[in-house]
Amino acid sequence: MTETKKEEVTKYIVISSDKVLPSDAAMKIYESEFPVTVKETCFGLIVSGAKDDVQILVEQIRQLDKNHIFVKDRGFPPGDERRCRASRGGGPRPGFHFLREEVEMLPAIGAALDELEAKECVTEKCKKKCRLKTSDLKKVIEEELAR
């Protein structure tokens, strides 16, 4: 009988939360006893394993703080020689600087998601174009600066 290998995937779990630390998320994964590889990083976790297992774990981790935990696909498993700094002679790995820029935007995205979730209904835009009154613009600016 031939054994079929399950499709393996690797995902970044980027944590931008005041409530959840990467170590908390890692402990939740270790407790689940799924056969996955977990690597803690400065921005969260890298999880690699069977597609179904990783998907279930990602959903469980996101439920810890769904508006502040983000998931991104990664093309290579942890320690892969094509990405590993040790085998390339040091320096930042390819893609690190872009990921760092993305991570810096996440607190604003999380705050926007929290704000959107807090509102029960979103007001519909005006159907016709109209000019914004100066007084309304000043009010919006003052509210934003007061945050």
Sequence and secondary structure as in RCSB ss.txt:
>XXXX:A:sequence
MTETKKEEVTKYIVISSDKVLPSDAAMKIYESEFPVTVKETCFGLIVSGAKDDVQILVEQIRQLDKNHIFVKDRG
FPPGDERRCRASRGGGPRPGFHFLREEVEMLPAIGAALDELEAKECVTEKCKKKCRLKTSDLKKVIEEELAR
>XXXX:A:secstr
       EEEEEEEE  SS  HHHHHHHHHHHT S EEEE SSEEEEEEEHHHHHHHHHHHHTTSTTTEEEEEES
S TT TTT HHHHTSS  TTHHHHHHHHHHHHHHHHHHHHHHH SS     SS     HHHHHHHHHHHHH 
